[in-house]
Amino acid sequence: WVEGTQQPLTKQDGTSHRLYGTIRPPSIELGSGVPYHYKWAEACEALETAVREGVHDPYDGVLLEYKNPISGGWTFRTMTCYIQMLLPGQTTKFHRHTGVTHYHVVKGAGAFVVDKTDTKEFTWTAHDSFTLPPWRWHRHKNDSTTEAAILFSITDAPLLEMMGLNRE
């Protein structure tokens, strides 16, 4: 892989939507899952709309969940995905949850503070990935005072919810 190159396209734009959308050929069986295609431009627009509308959580900043396009439920049966924006200079409040969360930094630079101490601060920049173990106190901070930071995450919270073990 070379920086700045793209994976070659093997299908026409919109193929997944035509084959696996809510209206599709009757011969296509989806089985236990649905192929999803979430457009980045739509995610950015949704984040910007949430910011304009004042949708903001002191523990997660602007947090939106990717939904299953068929059922409106979790992204997958046992996992769900989020897109999160930390506003310029924002530091979230400490919180914890029972699910394991894997983060990928889409944009920006900041830090992840674990266990309510500033001695366990882990810095991150664009394209970094990190994992939060279950039930650990944590918060995020955006180091930039002028640019938003964006994090993508996936968590096993739906699995824990189904077992009655999800706590936050």
Residue pairs with C-beta under 8 A, 6 or more apart in sequence:
16 35
16 36
16 37
17 37
18 24
19 25
19 28
19 35
20 28
20 30
20 34
20 35
21 69
22 69
22 70
32 77
33 76
33 77
34 68
34 69
34 70
36 66
36 68
36 69
36 75
38 66
43 64
43 66
43 83
46 64
46 83
47 62
47 64
47 83
47 85
47 150
50 56
50 62
50 64
50 85
51 62
51 85
51 87
55 62
56 62
56 87
57 63
57 92
58 92
58 93
59 92
59 93
59 94
59 95
59 139
60 84
60 92
60 95
60 140
61 84
61 85
61 86
61 87
61 90
61 92
61 140
62 84
62 85
62 86
62 87
63 82
63 83
63 84
64 82
64 83
64 84
65 75
65 80
65 81
65 82
66 75
66 80
66 81
66 82
66 83
67 73
67 74
67 75
68 74
68 75
68 76
74 80
74 158
75 81
75 154
76 158
77 158
78 156
78 158
78 159
78 162
79 154
79 155
79 156
79 157
79 158
79 159
80 154
80 155
80 157
80 158
81 152
81 153
81 154
81 155
82 152
82 153
82 154
82 155
83 106
83 150
83 151
83 152
84 140
84 150
84 151
84 152
84 153
85 148
85 149
85 150
86 92
86 108
86 110
86 140
86 141
86 142
86 148
86 149
86 150
86 151
87 142
87 148
88 142
88 144
88 145
88 146
88 147
88 148
89 142
89 144
89 145
90 140
90 141
90 142
91 139
91 140
91 141
91 142
92 139
92 140
92 141
93 139
94 113
94 116
94 137
94 138
94 139
95 137
95 138
95 139
95 168
96 135
96 136
96 137
96 138
96 168
97 134
97 135
97 155
97 157
97 166
97 167
97 168
98 134
98 135
98 157
98 160
98 165
98 166
98 167
98 168
99 134
99 155
99 156
99 157
99 159
99 160
99 166
100 131
100 132
100 133
100 134
100 155
100 156
101 131
101 132
101 153
101 154
101 155
102 129
102 130
102 131
102 132
102 153
102 154
102 155
103 112
103 124
103 129
103 130
103 131
103 132
103 151
103 152
103 153
104 127
104 128
104 129
104 151
104 152
104 153
105 124
105 125
105 126
105 127
105 128
105 129
105 149
105 150
105 151
106 126
106 150
106 151
106 152
107 126
107 147
107 148
107 149
107 150
108 125
108 126
108 142
108 143
108 144
108 147
108 148
108 149
108 150
109 123
109 124
109 125
109 126
109 142
109 143
109 144
109 149
110 123
110 124
110 140
110 141
110 142
110 143
110 144
110 149
111 121
111 122
111 123
111 124
111 140
111 141
111 143
112 121
112 122
112 123
112 124
112 130
112 132
112 138
112 139
112 140
113 120
113 121
113 122
113 138
113 139
113 140
113 141
114 120
114 121
114 122
114 132
114 136
114 137
114 138
115 136
115 137
115 138
116 137
122 130
123 143
124 130
132 138
135 167
140 149
140 151
142 148
142 149
143 149
157 166
160 166
